[in-house]
Amino acid sequence: MPDDKPEKPLAGTGERAGRVPVECAVIGKMKAGDVIVLTAAASVQFLRPIFVRVIRELPERHTYHGWVWIEGYQLNAAGDAVARRELYVMRAGVRMQALPVNPTRPAKRRRVPVRVG
């Protein structure tokens, strides 16, 4: 008889059910504006996944093979920048993520003049 309980995530992945989508793709060279997800796969400091909008990679800093320094903004749930950070992460653990577009405030309605007559 099959077990009805959902499977638990693997230990050490840092990805809890429902927090980080499975369809995230592994990222190569990061460029300004990319939104990435950092989990424990990228570094042990990210037990809770965070979203980061990349400002730039810092190639002038020497690192171990497979690791990279990045500069970026940590994002909150609404996609707003809350902190500027420099992060040391394993490139293979970085995942690309597209955040949903949710406006932070309602758009103003513009009135267009109407020609009469």
Z-matrix of the N, CA and C atoms (Angstrom, degrees):
N
C 1 1.442
C 2 1.523 1 107.97
N 3 1.362 2 118.70 1 127.96
C 4 1.468 3 121.34 2 -177.55
C 5 1.518 4 111.73 3 -69.83
N 6 1.294 5 114.46 4 148.93
C 7 1.462 6 121.52 5 178.96
C 8 1.528 7 109.11 6 -80.14
N 9 1.334 8 118.51 7 129.01
C 10 1.460 9 122.40 8 -177.64
C 11 1.516 10 113.42 9 -83.88
N 12 1.317 11 117.68 10 -6.07
C 13 1.459 12 120.76 11 -179.57
C 14 1.524 13 110.40 12 -75.90
N 15 1.357 14 117.91 13 141.57
C 16 1.464 15 118.91 14 175.72
C 17 1.518 16 110.47 15 -67.82
N 18 1.322 17 115.39 16 151.27
C 19 1.462 18 119.71 17 179.57
C 20 1.515 19 110.30 18 -69.39
N 21 1.326 20 115.78 19 142.71
C 22 1.462 21 121.14 20 175.70
C 23 1.517 22 109.06 21 -81.85
N 24 1.352 23 117.96 22 148.35
C 25 1.460 24 119.31 23 175.83
C 26 1.521 25 110.43 24 -66.80
N 27 1.310 26 116.85 25 155.85
C 28 1.451 27 121.31 26 178.83
C 29 1.513 28 110.48 27 -65.07
N 30 1.311 29 116.61 28 143.76
C 31 1.466 30 120.93 29 178.80
C 32 1.516 31 109.44 30 -64.84
N 33 1.323 32 115.17 31 137.53
C 34 1.451 33 119.98 32 176.94
C 35 1.515 34 114.40 33 90.37
N 36 1.346 35 118.64 34 -7.41
C 37 1.461 36 119.00 35 179.47
C 38 1.508 37 110.89 36 -81.45
N 39 1.327 38 117.70 37 -29.41
C 40 1.450 39 120.61 38 179.55
C 41 1.512 40 113.13 39 76.85
N 42 1.322 41 118.55 40 1.00
C 43 1.457 42 121.48 41 -179.14
C 44 1.521 43 108.25 42 -98.56
N 45 1.299 44 115.65 43 110.38
C 46 1.457 45 120.73 44 179.94
C 47 1.524 46 108.70 45 -91.73
N 48 1.324 47 115.60 46 153.77
C 49 1.460 48 120.73 47 -176.86
C 50 1.522 49 110.81 48 -57.28
N 51 1.324 50 115.80 49 130.07
C 52 1.448 51 121.11 50 176.18
C 53 1.513 52 115.46 51 83.63
N 54 1.291 53 119.75 52 -5.31
C 55 1.462 54 120.99 53 -176.84
C 56 1.522 55 113.20 54 -93.67
N 57 1.327 56 117.12 55 -44.38
C 58 1.460 57 120.82 56 -177.02
C 59 1.518 58 108.15 57 -122.48
N 60 1.343 59 117.72 58 120.93
C 61 1.461 60 119.89 59 -179.07
C 62 1.523 61 112.09 60 -61.87
N 63 1.325 62 115.57 61 145.24
C 64 1.455 63 121.21 62 -179.06
C 65 1.524 64 110.64 63 -72.13
N 66 1.358 65 117.63 64 -26.34
C 67 1.447 66 120.36 65 -174.15
C 68 1.525 67 114.65 66 -79.23
N 69 1.321 68 118.49 67 12.38
C 70 1.463 69 121.38 68 176.59
C 71 1.530 70 108.70 69 -67.27
N 72 1.314 71 116.41 70 141.70
C 73 1.462 72 121.18 71 -178.45
C 74 1.526 73 110.19 72 -102.52
N 75 1.330 74 116.29 73 149.17
C 76 1.463 75 120.88 74 176.17
C 77 1.520 76 107.92 75 -69.43
N 78 1.310 77 116.34 76 136.94
C 79 1.467 78 121.32 77 -175.94
C 80 1.523 79 109.95 78 -103.36
N 81 1.310 80 116.80 79 145.45
C 82 1.456 81 122.29 80 175.67
C 83 1.515 82 109.47 81 -96.03
N 84 1.324 83 116.33 82 -114.20
C 85 1.461 84 122.09 83 178.41
C 86 1.531 85 108.50 84 -71.62
N 87 1.327 86 116.98 85 125.13
C 88 1.458 87 121.30 86 179.80
C 89 1.519 88 110.20 87 -90.03
N 90 1.326 89 115.74 88 142.64
C 91 1.458 90 120.49 89 178.95
C 92 1.524 91 109.08 90 -128.54
N 93 1.308 92 116.37 91 165.68
C 94 1.462 93 121.93 92 -178.24
C 95 1.525 94 110.28 93 -57.38
N 96 1.336 95 115.41 94 134.46
C 97 1.455 96 121.12 95 178.13
C 98 1.507 97 114.60 96 96.38
N 99 1.339 98 118.43 97 -16.72
C 100 1.465 99 120.17 98 177.51
C 101 1.520 100 109.42 99 -64.28
N 102 1.329 101 116.07 100 138.50
C 103 1.462 102 120.96 101 173.69
C 104 1.514 103 106.56 102 -105.19
N 105 1.335 104 116.07 103 125.43
C 106 1.455 105 121.54 104 -176.54
C 107 1.520 106 110.15 105 -123.61
N 108 1.328 107 115.38 106 158.56
C 109 1.455 108 122.93 107 175.41
C 110 1.520 109 107.32 108 -110.47
N 111 1.320 110 116.59 109 128.91
C 112 1.458 111 121.22 110 177.55
C 113 1.518 112 108.80 111 -112.80
N 114 1.337 113 115.32 112 123.19
C 115 1.461 114 122.46 113 178.53
C 116 1.522 115 108.22 114 -123.29
N 117 1.310 116 116.53 115 -173.69
C 118 1.459 117 120.68 116 178.25
C 119 1.521 118 111.74 117 -62.98
N 120 1.328 119 117.73 118 -16.92
C 121 1.464 120 120.77 119 175.65
C 122 1.528 121 110.76 120 -68.50
N 123 1.341 122 117.00 121 -26.80
C 124 1.462 123 121.58 122 178.91
C 125 1.518 124 111.39 123 -86.28
N 126 1.324 125 117.40 124 -35.85
C 127 1.463 126 122.76 125 178.65
C 128 1.521 127 108.33 126 -171.15
N 129 1.310 128 116.62 127 149.84
C 130 1.465 129 120.31 128 -177.79
C 131 1.522 130 113.01 129 -65.77
N 132 1.324 131 118.11 130 -15.89
C 133 1.460 132 120.03 131 -179.71
C 134 1.526 133 112.87 132 -73.17
N 135 1.341 134 118.04 133 -12.13
C 136 1.455 135 121.07 134 -177.04
C 137 1.525 136 111.45 135 -105.83
N 138 1.328 137 116.73 136 60.18
C 139 1.457 138 120.10 137 176.35
C 140 1.522 139 110.01 138 -63.86
N 141 1.324 140 116.03 139 -37.10
C 142 1.463 141 121.44 140 170.71
C 143 1.524 142 106.47 141 -99.13
N 144 1.323 143 117.79 142 124.11
C 145 1.473 144 119.71 143 -178.41
C 146 1.524 145 112.14 144 -60.63
N 147 1.324 146 116.21 145 144.73
C 148 1.458 147 121.42 146 175.02
C 149 1.524 148 108.81 147 -129.04
N 150 1.323 149 115.21 148 154.32
C 151 1.454 150 122.32 149 175.33
C 152 1.517 151 107.97 150 -102.78
N 153 1.331 152 116.43 151 139.67
C 154 1.461 153 121.78 152 -178.39
C 155 1.523 154 109.04 153 -135.84
N 156 1.333 155 116.83 154 133.49
C 157 1.466 156 121.60 155 170.85
C 158 1.515 157 106.78 156 -95.05
N 159 1.306 158 117.06 157 118.95
C 160 1.459 159 123.19 158 -173.68
C 161 1.527 160 110.57 159 -72.30
N 162 1.338 161 115.76 160 133.58
C 163 1.453 162 121.65 161 169.86
C 164 1.529 163 107.60 162 -92.21
N 165 1.340 164 116.07 163 -49.99
C 166 1.466 165 120.49 164 178.81
C 167 1.518 166 109.63 165 -171.37
N 168 1.328 167 114.89 166 160.46
C 169 1.466 168 121.21 167 168.44
C 170 1.514 169 106.68 168 -83.65
N 171 1.319 170 116.58 169 154.31
C 172 1.461 171 121.84 170 178.71
C 173 1.526 172 108.90 171 -112.36
N 174 1.345 173 117.59 172 79.77
C 175 1.471 174 120.46 173 -174.83
C 176 1.521 175 113.48 174 -71.23
N 177 1.338 176 118.11 175 -17.58
C 178 1.464 177 120.01 176 -179.12
C 179 1.529 178 112.60 177 -72.97
N 180 1.315 179 117.04 178 -14.05
C 181 1.464 180 120.51 179 176.50
C 182 1.521 181 108.90 180 -88.41
N 183 1.317 182 116.36 181 124.89
C 184 1.458 183 121.10 182 -179.04
C 185 1.523 184 109.55 183 -78.33
N 186 1.321 185 115.27 184 134.45
C 187 1.460 186 121.03 185 -177.25
C 188 1.518 187 109.72 186 -134.75
N 189 1.322 188 115.30 187 174.73
C 190 1.455 189 120.62 188 172.04
C 191 1.522 190 108.64 189 -72.71
N 192 1.335 191 116.26 190 158.08
C 193 1.457 192 121.34 191 179.64
C 194 1.537 193 109.53 192 -58.47
N 195 1.336 194 116.72 193 130.30
C 196 1.458 195 121.63 194 177.89
C 197 1.519 196 114.17 195 91.06
N 198 1.327 197 117.42 196 -5.34
C 199 1.466 198 121.39 197 179.64
C 200 1.516 199 109.18 198 -110.38
N 201 1.327 200 116.73 199 154.72
C 202 1.459 201 121.24 200 -177.96
C 203 1.531 202 110.07 201 -149.86
N 204 1.332 203 115.52 202 146.72
C 205 1.461 204 121.71 203 172.07
C 206 1.522 205 107.36 204 -93.55
N 207 1.330 206 116.73 205 133.74
C 208 1.460 207 120.63 206 174.35
C 209 1.518 208 109.34 207 -128.94
N 210 1.313 209 114.49 208 152.14
C 211 1.454 210 121.57 209 174.95
C 212 1.522 211 105.84 210 -114.62
N 213 1.336 212 116.82 211 134.74
C 214 1.456 213 118.96 212 -178.19
C 215 1.506 214 112.63 213 -168.48
N 216 1.329 215 114.29 214 179.26
C 217 1.459 216 122.04 215 177.74
C 218 1.519 217 109.40 216 -106.39
N 219 1.328 218 117.11 217 127.91
C 220 1.451 219 121.00 218 173.23
C 221 1.519 220 107.66 219 -74.54
N 222 1.333 221 116.99 220 136.29
C 223 1.456 222 122.28 221 -176.02
C 224 1.517 223 111.09 222 -107.74
N 225 1.337 224 115.99 223 147.73
C 226 1.467 225 120.38 224 174.35
C 227 1.527 226 108.64 225 -89.73
N 228 1.333 227 117.10 226 -173.71
C 229 1.463 228 121.20 227 -176.28
C 230 1.523 229 112.53 228 -63.66
N 231 1.337 230 117.67 229 -27.28
C 232 1.462 231 121.22 230 179.65
C 233 1.526 232 112.10 231 -83.88
N 234 1.331 233 117.94 232 -6.65
C 235 1.460 234 121.43 233 -179.67
C 236 1.514 235 113.38 234 90.47
N 237 1.337 236 117.34 235 10.92
C 238 1.459 237 121.80 236 178.50
C 239 1.528 238 110.20 237 -89.75
N 240 1.330 239 116.26 238 142.98
C 241 1.460 240 121.14 239 178.37
C 242 1.522 241 109.85 240 -70.67
N 243 1.333 242 116.81 241 130.35
C 244 1.459 243 121.05 242 179.98
C 245 1.522 244 112.89 243 -117.90
N 246 1.337 245 118.04 244 -20.07
C 247 1.470 246 120.73 245 179.94
C 248 1.519 247 109.82 246 -158.15
N 249 1.331 248 115.36 247 141.02
C 250 1.462 249 120.42 248 174.54
C 251 1.522 250 107.26 249 -92.67
N 252 1.352 251 116.94 250 131.42
C 253 1.457 252 120.06 251 -174.24
C 254 1.518 253 111.14 252 -138.68
N 255 1.331 254 115.30 253 151.44
C 256 1.461 255 123.07 254 168.22
C 257 1.520 256 105.39 255 -110.44
N 258 1.321 257 116.37 256 125.05
C 259 1.453 258 121.15 257 -171.84
C 260 1.523 259 111.10 258 -126.09
N 261 1.327 260 115.44 259 141.45
C 262 1.466 261 123.45 260 177.62
C 263 1.520 262 106.36 261 -107.66
N 264 1.334 263 117.00 262 111.28
C 265 1.459 264 120.69 263 -172.54
C 266 1.528 265 111.35 264 -133.96
N 267 1.328 266 115.12 265 157.99
C 268 1.456 267 121.65 266 174.14
C 269 1.528 268 107.41 267 -84.32
N 270 1.327 269 116.92 268 122.12
C 271 1.465 270 121.59 269 -174.96
C 272 1.528 271 112.25 270 -56.36
N 273 1.317 272 117.95 271 -37.66
C 274 1.465 273 121.47 272 -177.86
C 275 1.533 274 111.92 273 -66.53
N 276 1.324 275 118.21 274 -21.73
C 277 1.460 276 121.36 275 -179.39
C 278 1.513 277 114.10 276 -92.51
N 279 1.339 278 117.52 277 -5.44
C 280 1.466 279 121.71 278 -179.45
C 281 1.522 280 108.90 279 -81.49
N 282 1.328 281 116.86 280 134.24
C 283 1.462 282 122.25 281 179.82
C 284 1.520 283 110.15 282 -121.69
N 285 1.336 284 116.66 283 137.95
C 286 1.457 285 122.79 284 176.30
C 287 1.526 286 108.14 285 -76.36
N 288 1.306 287 116.49 286 142.10
C 289 1.460 288 120.38 287 179.68
C 290 1.515 289 109.43 288 -143.52
N 291 1.311 290 117.04 289 134.84
C 292 1.454 291 121.48 290 173.50
C 293 1.523 292 107.39 291 -102.68
N 294 1.320 293 116.20 292 116.00
C 295 1.457 294 120.02 293 178.52
C 296 1.519 295 109.78 294 -77.61
N 297 1.329 296 117.74 295 146.80
C 298 1.457 297 119.25 296 176.09
C 299 1.526 298 110.24 297 -65.33
N 300 1.311 299 115.64 298 145.82
C 301 1.458 300 119.79 299 -179.27
C 302 1.522 301 108.51 300 -85.45
N 303 1.312 302 116.56 301 103.22
C 304 1.458 303 122.94 302 176.36
C 305 1.513 304 107.89 303 -118.99
N 306 1.331 305 118.62 304 115.83
C 307 1.458 306 118.68 305 179.00
C 308 1.521 307 110.29 306 -64.27
N 309 1.337 308 116.73 307 141.19
C 310 1.456 309 120.40 308 -179.19
C 311 1.515 310 112.05 309 -78.30
N 312 1.324 311 117.34 310 -21.69
C 313 1.465 312 121.73 311 174.73
C 314 1.521 313 107.48 312 -142.93
N 315 1.311 314 117.51 313 153.58
C 316 1.460 315 119.29 314 -178.69
C 317 1.529 316 111.36 315 -65.89
N 318 1.320 317 116.08 316 144.37
C 319 1.463 318 121.50 317 179.72
C 320 1.522 319 109.72 318 -70.20
N 321 1.326 320 116.30 319 143.27
C 322 1.463 321 120.41 320 177.27
C 323 1.524 322 109.01 321 -76.30
N 324 1.305 323 114.67 322 138.56
C 325 1.459 324 119.69 323 178.78
C 326 1.525 325 108.74 324 -84.02
N 327 1.300 326 115.29 325 127.48
C 328 1.466 327 119.90 326 -179.91
C 329 1.525 328 109.58 327 -98.42
N 330 1.287 329 114.42 328 134.94
C 331 1.463 330 118.82 329 177.08
C 332 1.517 331 108.79 330 -95.32
N 333 1.311 332 114.47 331 131.03
C 334 1.449 333 120.72 332 -179.78
C 335 1.530 334 107.42 333 -100.91
N 336 1.342 335 117.85 334 131.28
C 337 1.472 336 118.66 335 179.00
C 338 1.544 337 110.07 336 -63.25
N 339 1.318 338 114.90 337 140.41
C 340 1.463 339 121.17 338 -179.45
C 341 1.513 340 108.36 339 -110.28
N 342 1.279 341 115.84 340 133.99
C 343 1.451 342 121.21 341 178.30
C 344 1.528 343 110.36 342 -83.81
N 345 1.317 344 116.23 343 126.98
C 346 1.460 345 120.64 344 -178.22
C 347 1.523 346 108.71 345 -112.73
N 348 1.301 347 116.67 346 137.69
C 349 1.457 348 120.94 347 171.87
C 350 1.434 349 118.17 348 101.98
